[in-house]
Every structure is written in structure tokens, then in C-alpha cells.
Amino acid sequence: MPSDIFIYIVLMSVAGVLNIFIGIYAYVKRTSFLGSKTFIFISLFSAIYTFGHAFELSSQSLEMIVLWTYFQYVGLPYIAPLSLILVIQYIGKDRYLTTRNRMMIFFIPFITTMLVLTNHLHHQFYQTVYLRDDVTPMIDFVIGPWYIVHGSYTFASLLAGGILLLHYWKQTKAAYWKQIFVLLLGLYLPMISSFLYLLGYTPYGMDPVPIVMSVTSFLYIWAFLSTNILELAPIARGLIFDSMRDGVLVLDPNLRIVDFNDAAKRIIGNKLNDQAIGKNIHSLWKENELNDFLFPSIEHLNNKEEFELEWTGLHSYYQIRSTPVKKKKGFIVGSTIVIADITEQKLLYQKLELLAYTDGLTGILNRKTFIERSESIIKQMYEKGHSTSIIIFDIDHFKAINDQHGHRMGDEAICHVVSICKTFLQPNDLFGRYGGEEFVLCLPSTTLNEASEYAEAIRRSIENTPFEVENKKISITASFGVTQASEAIMMEEILSYADKALYKSKHNGRNTVHLAEANRIFHVTDELSTTLS
């Protein structure tokens, strides 16, 4: 055996050991790097290949040389496609590595392994294998058709991985360039060496790839120690992108979908899948029956418009922001659509709004809100030439209910009266709690006579619907004051007229309705009026 070949065997053995060492290191760091499992398999198959080649060169018979040659193909066909997968994971595009796609990537390597192991039956990989005359113990061979398929596929996998890395290089910061450079060497050095081997430019016609792989192994070790390649890989960007709570869609200038994260898929639904890549975002929205919303055009993205939507059936709220993606020179190359789930904030806002505008016990408007909204309605109705009426009423002898049955029953009596009144409300009516047991109604487009009939109907219903407490029925009545509003009079003055009418009802036996108009107050059934003093 020539000394050169012996040195070659030693170097290959060292490369095999280094590959095992790298595989162990990747296993230890498997929680820090998504592609660690892929890297472990690359190291394992590389070790099989290099050790197999070392044993091939150390064998003395054709049978043993062929055996170890076949052994190498248990690992060799998978190194290039695994390297491509590693690159895809490294650049954060592992969403495309579906089970189906992985099976397609490994289909040709698997066929290669099967054909090599059964080559003696069909000779599709090696047509002939024989011992060389010039250098022994070494073999030469006549390639079969599948050898060309295998070589082309290996070359294509490595070339594609390199192209992806070079494309990604332009998008990364300088801190990641060492990592990308090491990965590029790991791809292209074996590829160039294999190409030189096929052209017959290597010493003794030996395959230099195992030796080159020992060089790349040293490079990987250096990268581990100097750049922490497994911990600091730019894949973190992809992980962050996919783990974001907010949905993110990346669009090109024509609003076609370029990429999206898992949150966006979860929010939008099944229509957002791999087949949606390249589709216009408006068509996706239409397919999901979200036609009420249209994304702003690319010309208006600088405004960062915001929208709120409620997804049908999900009872959730989302805020949508459009932000342009610009190059360094300010040229817009696309946009990002961020869909933030604001359900929690929205519900909290609604709760706070409810507390600010409504009465805590009954859920109807509080006094301040009622007055503010009534003023607005009165003004609107006046401008349209319509009248607006105001009704004030309170529960008769409410103190007696509290004294006899306690304040809890008093609160329930208030809620009982409110529930009765709500059955008479029209969509545009306002209903508020004016004070303790006192309530007020604003009736748009309602005359004084119509309001008096409205009040009388509520009065009768309260009178005829006893309040049940502790298996006892307690009769409740209410007294009413009604007036017609005018835009020319302040709201406080309008309420004072209604309050005077209510005062008249309470002093005329309660459980009645009195009306106030201009300078007079009269009972709802009276024909004669009592002039205001």
C-alpha cells in the first residue's frame, strides 16, 4: 500500500471521528437549534461514508472493497438533501418541510441506496466493478444510468442550498456572515471536490470528498467555538415570526401573499395555507367571507391605517395595521399586515365604558350620560321639526319597602320596575336612572299626548305586576311627570318641568300621571289645567 494512501486512510478516519464528535455536540445543543436533528443525521451519514471509504481502501480483496463501497451508500446519498434541509431550516423556511415534501426530497436517495445494495441483480448503478492495475488495492467502475441520476441530484441539492444561503446572506446582519460562510463551505467544498474527482483530476483517481469533509469538520468545530453557530443562527428570526401571538402576513407590491405565520393561519382559517402563497389578499378575504374589510392600497400604507373587525362566530376582535416594507433607499418593496387579537382589551374597554355610562345596579344609563345624550337627541329632533318628550317617574313609598324588607329587597324592587319599563322601550328611546328610585325617559319624535299615553301604559303595568319577595306579593306603584322638550330651553329647565309634574302626581294621591306644558300642569285625564304659581 503506497504511503500516500495510508495517510489518506488516516485522514479519513480522523474525519469520521470528527463527524461523530460534531453529531454528539449537536445532540447536546438540540434545544438551542431547530436544525440540530438534521445536523445530527448529517454527521452520522458523513461518518458512515468516511469510515466506509477508509475501510474500502484498507481492504485487499475485490469482494471486501465492493462490500465497503456499498456500505458507503447507506449514508452518502442522504448527506446532500439533508444539507439542503438544514439550509431551509437555517433561513427560517421550515414551514415548507411538510411530511410530503420531505418524502419527495428523500425519494431519489432511498432509491439510490436500494439500487446500490442490489446492484449485482440489475447493474443500474455500476455496470462493472474491477480492480485497477496501476494502483492496488483500488477499484474502478463503469457507471450505470442511475449513477448519473444520483450525481445530478446530489449536485442540484448542494447547489440549491448554496443559492438559498447566498440569497439569505444579503438580508442578514454582518454578525451572521461567519455562520453563512461556514455553511457555504460545507456545501460547496465537497461539491467542487466531487466534480474534480469525476473529471479525473485527483491523485491516484481517489475520491477526495472524505478528506474535504475532514476540512469542513474542522470548520464546523471552529464555528461552534467562535460563533456559536447552533445558538446564534438567524433561524431565530423564523422562530420568532412563527411564535408571535399576532398574525403577520407579508405581501408584495401587488398585495399578493409572500409569507405568513402560524398565528395568521389560526386567525384567518383554513383558507390561509401553502396554496394561498401568490394569491391576492383581497381574494383571500373574499373566500373567508370578510368582505366588509379591504386592505389599504400600497400607496396609502404610509398612513398605517387601523381597522377593527369582529370575526363571525368567534366573538373576537382584531386590530389590523398595514406597514410598508422599504429598502434602505426608501423604495417600497411590499408590506406587512399585522393582525393583533385585541379581544381582551376590547372587552375590558366595554366593561369600563359600561361602568362609565350606565348605572351599576340596573344597567340603564346613569344620570350624566342620559342628560348628555338627551340634549343631542332633542337638538336633532328640533332640526328635523320633530318633537321630543321627557318622562320622569319614581316608585311610590319606596322607603317603606326598604324599612320592611331591607335594602337588598329594595334593590330588587328597583330592578323589577326597570324590567317592566324596558318592555315598552322603542329602539331610539333613552332610559336612565335619575336618582335612587327615580327614573327618566327621553322619547324622540313623540308628542306630549303620545308621551302621556306611554307613561300611563307603564304606570298600569307596574301597578298590575306585583313584586314577589319571600313568597309574598308586594304591590308597587309609581308616579309620573311628563313634559315636551324644546331646543330653545336648557335640559335642566325641561327636567324641572317634568319634575314639577311628578311632584303634582305625588301630592295628588300618587300612582298617577301629570303633564307639564308651558305654564301649566294638569292630570292626564283632566280637561282643566292648574296654572303654575
C-alpha positions in Angstrom: 0.0 0.0 0.0 1.5 3.4 -1.0 2.2 5.7 1.9 0.0 8.4 0.3 -3.0 6.1 0.5 -2.1 5.2 4.1 -2.1 8.9 5.0 -5.3 9.3 3.1 -6.9 6.5 5.2 -5.7 8.1 8.5 -7.2 11.5 7.4 -10.5 9.9 6.6 -10.6 8.1 10.0 -10.0 11.4 11.6 -12.8 13.0 9.6 -15.1 10.1 10.7 -14.3 10.7 14.4 -14.8 14.5 13.9 -18.2 13.9 12.4 -19.2 11.7 15.3 -17.9 14.4 17.7 -19.9 17.1 15.8 -23.0 14.9 16.0 -22.7 14.5 19.7 -22.2 18.2 20.1 -25.4 18.9 18.1 -27.3 16.5 20.2 -26.2 18.3 23.4 -27.3 21.6 21.9 -30.5 20.2 20.4 -32.8 22.5 22.4 -30.9 25.6 21.1 -31.2 25.0 17.4 -34.2 23.8 15.4 -32.0 22.1 12.8 -30.0 20.1 15.4 -31.7 16.8 14.5 -30.9 17.4 10.8 -27.3 18.2 11.7 -27.0 15.0 13.8 -28.1 12.9 10.8 -25.7 14.7 8.5 -22.9 13.9 10.9 -24.0 10.3 11.2 -24.2 9.7 7.5 -21.0 11.5 6.9 -19.3 9.2 9.4 -20.7 6.2 7.7 -19.4 7.5 4.4 -15.9 8.4 5.5 -15.4 5.2 7.6 -16.7 3.1 4.8 -14.3 4.7 2.4 -11.4 4.2 4.8 -12.3 0.5 5.1 -12.6 0.3 1.3 -9.0 1.5 0.8 -7.7 -0.8 3.6 -9.3 -3.9 2.1 -7.2 -6.4 0.0 -9.9 -8.3 -2.0 -12.4 -7.2 -4.6 -15.2 -8.6 -2.6 -14.4 -6.7 0.6 -13.8 -3.5 -1.4 -17.2 -3.8 -3.1 -18.8 -4.5 0.3 -17.4 -1.4 1.9 -18.3 0.6 -1.3 -21.9 -0.5 -0.9 -21.8 0.3 2.8 -20.9 4.0 2.0 -24.2 4.3 0.1 -26.1 3.7 3.3 -25.1 7.3 4.3 -23.7 9.1 1.2 -27.0 9.7 -0.8 -28.6 11.4 2.2 -25.9 14.0 3.0 -26.7 16.5 0.2 -30.5 16.5 0.7 -30.1 16.7 4.4 -27.7 19.7 3.9 -30.4 21.3 1.8 -33.0 20.7 4.6 -30.5 22.2 7.1 -30.3 25.4 5.0 -34.1 25.6 4.7 -34.3 25.4 8.5 -31.5 27.8 9.0 -33.1 30.5 6.9 -36.4 30.0 8.7 -38.5 28.4 5.9 -39.1 25.1 7.6 -42.8 25.6 7.1 -42.2 24.2 3.6 -40.7 21.0 5.0 -44.0 19.1 5.2 -44.1 15.3 5.5 -44.9 15.1 1.8 -42.1 17.4 0.8 -39.6 15.5 3.0 -40.6 12.2 1.4 -40.1 13.8 -2.1 -36.6 15.1 -1.1 -35.5 11.6 0.1 -37.1 9.6 -2.6 -34.1 9.6 -5.0 -31.6 8.9 -2.2 -33.6 6.0 -1.0 -33.8 4.5 -4.5 -30.1 5.0 -4.8 -29.4 3.0 -1.6 -31.7 0.2 -2.7 -30.2 0.1 -6.2 -26.6 0.0 -4.9 -27.4 -2.8 -2.4 -29.0 -4.8 -5.2 -26.6 -3.7 -7.9 -25.5 -7.3 -8.6 -29.0 -8.1 -9.8 -29.5 -5.3 -12.3 -26.2 -3.2 -12.7 -28.2 0.0 -12.9 -25.7 1.9 -10.6 -22.4 0.2 -11.5 -22.3 -1.7 -14.8 -18.9 -3.2 -13.9 -16.6 -3.0 -10.9 -13.0 -4.2 -11.2 -9.6 -3.9 -9.6 -7.2 -1.4 -11.0 -3.9 -2.5 -12.5 -1.9 0.7 -11.7 -2.7 1.2 -8.0 -3.8 -1.6 -5.7 -5.9 -2.3 -3.8 -8.3 0.1 -5.5 -11.2 -0.4 -7.8 -12.5 1.3 -10.9 -16.0 1.0 -12.4 -18.2 1.7 -15.4 -21.2 3.8 -14.3 -24.8 2.9 -14.9 -27.7 5.2 -15.7 -28.8 5.6 -12.0 -25.3 6.8 -11.1 -25.9 9.8 -13.3 -29.3 10.4 -11.7 -27.7 10.2 -8.2 -24.9 12.5 -9.1 -27.1 15.1 -10.7 -29.5 15.1 -7.7 -26.6 15.4 -5.3 -25.2 18.3 -7.3 -28.6 20.0 -7.5 -29.3 19.7 -3.8 -25.9 21.3 -2.8 -26.3 24.0 -5.5 -29.8 24.9 -4.3 -28.7 25.0 -0.7 -25.9 27.4 -1.6 -28.1 29.6 -3.7 -30.6 29.9 -0.8 -27.7 30.8 1.6 -26.3 33.4 -0.8 -29.8 35.0 -1.2 -30.3 35.0 2.6 -26.8 36.5 3.1 -28.0 39.8 1.7 -30.8 40.0 4.3 -28.7 39.3 7.4 -26.5 41.4 9.6 -22.7 41.1 9.5 -22.8 39.2 12.8 -24.2 36.2 10.9 -21.9 36.2 7.9 -19.3 33.8 9.5 -22.0 31.3 10.1 -23.3 31.5 6.5 -19.8 31.4 5.1 -19.1 28.2 7.1 -22.3 26.6 5.8 -21.4 27.6 2.2 -18.0 26.0 2.5 -19.7 22.9 3.9 -21.8 22.7 0.8 -19.5 23.8 -2.0 -16.2 22.3 -1.0 -17.5 18.7 -1.2 -19.3 19.6 -4.4 -16.2 21.0 -6.1 -14.1 18.1 -4.9 -16.6 15.6 -6.3 -16.6 17.5 -9.6 -12.8 17.3 -9.8 -12.9 13.6 -8.9 -15.3 12.9 -11.8 -13.0 14.8 -14.2 -10.0 12.7 -13.1 -8.0 15.5 -11.5 -7.4 13.8 -8.1 -4.3 11.9 -7.0 -4.5 8.2 -7.9 -8.0 8.8 -9.1 -9.2 8.7 -5.5 -12.4 10.3 -4.2 -11.2 13.4 -2.3 -14.6 14.1 -0.7 -14.0 12.3 2.6 -10.7 14.3 3.0 -12.5 17.5 2.2 -15.2 16.6 4.7 -12.5 16.4 7.4 -11.6 20.0 6.5 -15.3 21.1 6.7 -15.5 19.2 10.0 -12.7 21.4 11.4 -14.5 24.5 10.0 -17.7 23.4 11.8 -15.8 22.9 15.1 -14.2 26.4 14.7 -17.6 27.8 14.0 -19.1 26.2 17.1 -16.3 27.6 19.3 -16.1 31.1 17.8 -19.6 32.0 16.6 -21.8 29.6 18.5 -23.4 28.5 15.2 -26.1 26.4 16.8 -27.2 29.0 19.3 -27.0 32.2 17.3 -28.3 31.1 13.9 -30.6 33.6 12.1 -33.2 30.9 12.3 -34.3 32.7 15.5 -36.0 35.2 13.2 -38.1 32.5 11.8 -38.9 31.1 15.2 -39.9 34.5 16.5 -42.0 35.1 13.3 -43.9 31.8 13.8 -44.3 32.1 17.6 -45.7 35.6 17.5 -49.1 35.9 19.1 -50.1 38.5 16.4 -50.9 37.2 12.9 -48.4 38.5 10.3 -48.8 38.4 6.5 -46.1 39.6 4.1 -47.3 41.0 0.8 -45.6 42.0 -2.3 -46.3 45.4 -4.0 -49.3 43.8 -5.8 -50.8 42.7 -2.4 -50.0 39.0 -3.2 -49.2 36.9 -0.2 -45.5 36.1 0.1 -45.4 34.6 3.6 -47.4 34.3 6.8 -47.0 32.9 10.3 -48.9 30.3 12.3 -51.0 33.0 14.2 -52.3 34.4 10.9 -53.3 31.0 9.8 -55.1 30.4 13.1 -56.9 33.7 12.9 -58.0 33.7 9.3 -58.7 30.0 9.0 -58.1 27.1 6.7 -58.1 29.2 3.5 -54.7 30.6 4.5 -52.4 27.7 3.6 -49.5 27.0 1.3 -51.8 27.3 -1.7 -52.5 30.9 -0.7 -48.9 31.9 -1.5 -49.1 34.1 -4.5 -52.8 34.9 -4.1 -54.1 38.5 -3.8 -55.0 39.3 -0.2 -58.5 40.6 -1.3 -59.4 37.3 -2.8 -58.4 35.5 0.4 -60.6 37.9 2.4 -63.5 37.2 0.0 -63.1 33.4 0.4 -63.3 33.9 4.1 -66.5 36.0 3.8 -64.8 39.1 5.3 -65.9 41.4 2.5 -66.5 44.3 4.8 -62.8 44.9 5.1 -60.4 45.9 2.4 -56.7 46.3 2.9 -55.4 49.8 2.1 -53.7 50.1 -1.2 -49.9 50.2 -1.3 -50.0 53.9 -2.0 -51.6 54.6 1.4 -49.5 52.2 3.6 -47.5 55.1 5.0 -50.7 56.2 6.9 -50.6 53.0 8.9 -54.4 52.8 8.8 -56.0 50.7 11.5 -59.2 48.7 11.5 -61.2 46.7 13.9 -63.2 43.6 12.9 -65.3 41.0 14.7 -64.9 37.6 13.2 -68.2 35.9 12.6 -69.0 33.3 15.2 -65.7 33.8 17.0 -66.8 36.8 19.1 -63.3 38.1 18.9 -61.9 41.5 18.0 -58.8 42.2 15.9 -56.9 45.3 15.0 -55.2 45.3 11.6 -52.2 47.5 10.7 -50.6 47.9 7.3 -46.9 48.9 7.3 -44.7 49.3 4.2 -41.5 47.3 3.8 -38.8 49.5 2.4 -35.3 49.1 1.2 -32.5 51.3 2.5 -33.2 53.9 -0.2 -36.8 54.1 0.8 -38.2 52.2 -2.1 -41.3 50.2 -1.1 -41.0 46.5 -2.0 -44.0 45.2 -0.2 -45.9 45.4 3.1 -46.6 43.6 6.3 -50.1 43.1 7.6 -50.2 42.6 11.4 -53.5 41.2 12.8 -53.5 41.7 16.6 -56.0 40.0 18.8 -57.4 42.8 20.9 -60.4 40.8 22.3 -59.2 41.1 25.9 -58.6 44.9 25.6 -61.9 45.4 23.8 -63.9 43.5 26.5 -62.1 45.5 29.2 -62.9 48.7 27.4 -66.5 47.7 27.0 -66.6 46.9 30.7 -65.1 50.3 31.6 -67.4 52.0 29.2 -70.4 50.2 30.8 -69.3 51.4 34.2 -68.8 55.0 33.0 -72.1 55.3 31.1 -74.5 53.1 32.9 -76.0 52.5 36.4 -74.3 49.7 38.2 -77.4 48.2 39.7 -79.9 48.3 36.7 -77.6 48.5 33.7 -79.6 51.5 32.3 -78.0 54.9 31.6 -76.7 56.9 34.6 -77.9 60.5 35.1 -75.0 62.2 33.5 -75.0 60.1 30.3 -78.7 60.3 30.0 -78.7 64.2 30.1 -75.8 64.4 27.6 -77.4 62.0 25.1 -80.9 63.5 25.5 -79.6 67.0 24.7 -78.2 65.7 21.5 -81.4 63.9 20.6 -83.5 67.0 21.4 -81.3 69.1 19.1 -81.5 66.6 16.3 -85.3 66.3 16.5 -85.7 70.0 16.7 -83.7 70.5 13.5 -85.9 67.9 11.7 -89.1 69.6 13.0 -90.0 66.7 15.4 -90.9 66.9 19.0 -89.3 65.1 21.9 -90.9 64.2 25.2 -89.4 63.6 28.7 -90.9 61.4 31.4 -89.8 61.3 35.0 -91.2 58.7 37.4 -90.4 57.3 40.8 -91.5 54.4 42.9 -94.2 55.2 45.5 -93.5 54.6 49.2 -90.1 53.2 48.4 -88.7 53.9 51.9 -91.4 51.6 53.3 -90.1 48.8 51.1 -86.6 49.3 52.4 -87.7 49.6 56.0 -89.9 46.5 56.0 -87.9 44.2 53.7 -84.3 45.5 53.8 -82.2 47.3 51.2 -81.5 44.2 49.2 -85.2 43.8 48.5 -85.3 47.5 47.8 -82.7 47.0 45.1 -84.6 44.1 43.6 -87.8 46.2 43.6 -85.9 48.8 41.5 -84.7 46.2 39.1 -88.3 44.8 38.9 -89.6 48.2 37.9 -86.8 48.7 35.3 -87.6 45.3 33.7 -91.2 46.3 33.3 -90.3 49.6 31.8 -87.9 48.0 29.3 -90.7 46.1 27.7 -92.2 49.4 26.5 -88.9 50.9 25.1 -88.6 51.6 21.4 -85.2 51.3 19.7 -84.4 55.0 19.8 -85.8 55.7 23.4 -83.4 56.6 26.2 -83.9 55.2 29.7 -81.9 56.3 32.7 -81.8 56.2 36.5 -82.2 59.8 37.6 -81.7 59.2 41.3 -82.3 56.5 44.0 -85.8 55.2 43.0 -86.4 57.9 40.3 -86.1 57.2 36.6 -86.3 59.3 33.4 -87.2 58.6 29.8 -86.4 60.5 26.6 -88.8 59.7 23.7 -87.7 61.1 20.3 -90.4 62.0 17.7 -93.1 61.8 20.4 -95.7 64.4 21.2 -96.9 65.3 24.7 -100.2 63.3 24.2 -98.3 60.3 22.9 -95.9 60.5 25.9 -98.8 60.7 28.3 -100.3 57.5 26.9 -96.8 55.9 27.0 -96.5 56.9 30.7 -100.0 55.7 31.5 -99.3 52.3 30.0 -96.1 51.9 32.1 -98.0 53.0 35.2 -100.7 50.4 34.7 -98.2 47.7 34.1 -96.3 48.4 37.2 -99.5 48.5 39.2 -100.7 45.2 37.8 -97.4 43.4 38.2 -96.7 42.8 41.9 -93.2 42.3 43.2 -92.7 38.8 44.7 -90.4 38.5 47.7 -90.1 35.7 50.3 -93.3 34.1 48.8 -95.2 37.3 49.3 -96.6 39.6 46.6 -95.9 43.2 47.2 -97.8 45.8 45.2 -95.7 48.6 43.7 -97.0 51.8 42.1 -95.2 54.7 40.6 -96.0 58.4 40.0 -95.2 60.1 36.7 -94.4 63.6 35.3 -94.4 64.2 31.5 -93.3 67.3 29.5 -92.4 68.1 25.9 -88.9 69.3 25.2 -87.9 72.3 23.2 -84.5 73.1 21.8 -84.9 76.7 22.9 -84.9 75.6 26.6 -82.0 74.1 28.5 -82.2 70.5 29.5 -82.2 71.4 33.2 -85.3 73.5 32.7 -87.0 70.8 30.7 -86.3 68.3 33.5 -87.6 70.8 36.1 -91.0 71.0 34.2 -91.2 67.2 34.3 -90.2 67.1 37.9 -92.9 69.6 38.9 -95.5 67.4 37.1 -94.1 64.4 39.0 -94.4 66.5 42.3 -98.1 67.1 41.4 -98.7 63.4 40.9 -97.2 62.5 44.3 -99.3 65.2 46.1 -102.5 64.2 44.3 -102.6 60.6 45.7 -99.6 59.1 43.8 -99.9 56.3 41.2 -100.9 59.0 38.6 -99.6 60.8 35.6 -99.4 64.6 35.3 -98.3 66.6 32.3 -96.4 69.9 32.2 -96.8 72.3 29.3 -95.6 75.9 29.2 -97.0 77.5 32.3 -99.4 74.8 33.4 -99.6 71.3 35.0 -102.5 69.0 34.5 -103.6 65.4 35.1 -103.5 63.2 32.1 -107.3 62.9 32.2 -108.1 66.5 33.3 -109.7 68.9 31.0 -108.9 71.9 33.2 -105.3 72.9 33.9 -103.7 74.3 37.0 -101.7 77.4 36.4 -98.2 77.4 37.6 -97.5 79.7 40.5 
